[in-house]
């Protein structure tokens, strides 16, 4: 009886691998260390360079070892080329957060990072980070690039504002945005050589709330050459980034078109928009119609969700939300779920 009980305990204590054909890659700037199981190869840990030929050799070696899934830590941006080449080679690549691996106990000092990752992945102890696939990944990349370009453009708006202030041209006090219709007409005229406040005030857009007289008074300044030079350069750089943003819009629209070709046809017609005011930095095409054809519903009918924000949501999460078991997991991933810490009988919300 005792022996039978011991044998059952031994059988229950033996943990079977969840991913028997698992490998791991510890990525770096100039070197990648790949590890497979001890029985997969006589040399289960190998080092590879970071050139594309080296990454292809690593993928070929993993195939020879019968590997099907590979775990990688998301460290900086060094993992991206290896991740994409391994994914293109047919492997299931699991991207893990380095903080999760540090919290798993039991690591020995003589085990390398790649070996430890491989062991954890083999027994299913790693949680993969969400990363969109295919056209959604491309859409996300274009949207993130567009956000960077808008940030760069915003810095040059500040430079324009600084040059105007130094010349005491108080345009920002009489227009809502200096990059609006009236503001840019006036600024471009100043850069072109116009100095007459009355002529500049005549460039006022009909929608501008300030009167011609108010704008004329605000545009009486001290236009020194060095400040005009700084203003002209800021305008040129702002225009350059706006042109790049427009190029991103073309790529984004093309990515949405490809997604629409494989999506199911939406049920029902596109409802009328909740708001007709054009959003700042909006894309140059009808986002609502494009997303409705892909998702099947109008996401902008959700309170607080405009066309551009809905586009960013689809770009980050995709159209299939099965990666999150329920709404609570999804809101937690969005960092919208507060963390409740109980100390001394009192709950402190740390959201």
Order of alpha helices (4+ residues) and beta strands (2+ residues): alpha-beta-beta-beta-alpha-beta-alpha-beta-alpha-alpha-alpha-alpha-alpha-alpha-alpha-alpha-alpha-alpha-beta-beta
